[in-house]
């Protein structure tokens, strides 16, 4: 098995699924398999689990259990793959968004600011554009936009301008090249945070992470049975805002519909009114958990609500 750290908010997220022994569940971010194993411990002989992961490294952690089906695909295709396996509705979906510790710790993946490696950053290394491709082909305005939108980089325009100027001399192919340019836009006190924001923005663009999350959320309404749970751990304010808005309203726009009496009509009941955050103990053991936010929604009986 590849070396992975314990998933953030593991106990809270699995508890939030309210696993039924004979239920059908989906772990859309398999990674190390620890969350899937925790779900399987609560399933009975007739229970089913589908575990999605587009990263080929995760396949090394596949679980030898007839109740568990590993799906080597992006979770944005969840409905199509479940239909392929003859499943129309499920009792719960778990999504632990972001990057695993294993992906951060392997220099060749290009996710980390700590190592020099190729500017790849793809979750699925068999297809799609790399971070190097983005830096080579995006316009100055496009680069500035993704740095600001996905990384909240304050010097986004200056950084984009420097990248365009430097790539005219030599293409960006290594993480160290990006680091060298990016640090000139940050102050010494916040350098590590600044670099993390820059790399995060590139990674989210390369993998289309916001688009994938949008697809997962919109499909979840039809996939979940009444009483089924949607459990999402996010690590970025944009992701958390989208999840919060969706679980409250049932749509990506956050448009709230109400009945004649002013009651909110939504396909979800909020199980967590406020986001669940890691405990002080977990924070001390894993600093990467500091930005984690867990939200849970329970599918309502839409026909009864309307």
Protein Blocks (a to p, Z undefined) as FASTA:
>chain_A
ZZddddehklmmmmmnopafkbccddfblmnommmmmmmmmpcfkbccddddfbfklmmm
pccdfkbccddddfklmmmmmmmnopabdfbdcddehjdfklmmmmknomamkbgcddek
pablmgcjdfklmmmmmcfklmmmmmmmmnopaklmmmmmmmmmmmmmoccfbfklmmmm
mmmmpcfklmmmmmmmmmmmmmmmmnommmmmmmmmmmmmmmpcghiacddddfbfklmm
mmmmmmmnopanopacddfkopacdfbdcfblbacdddfklmmmomklmmgccddddddd
fklmZZ
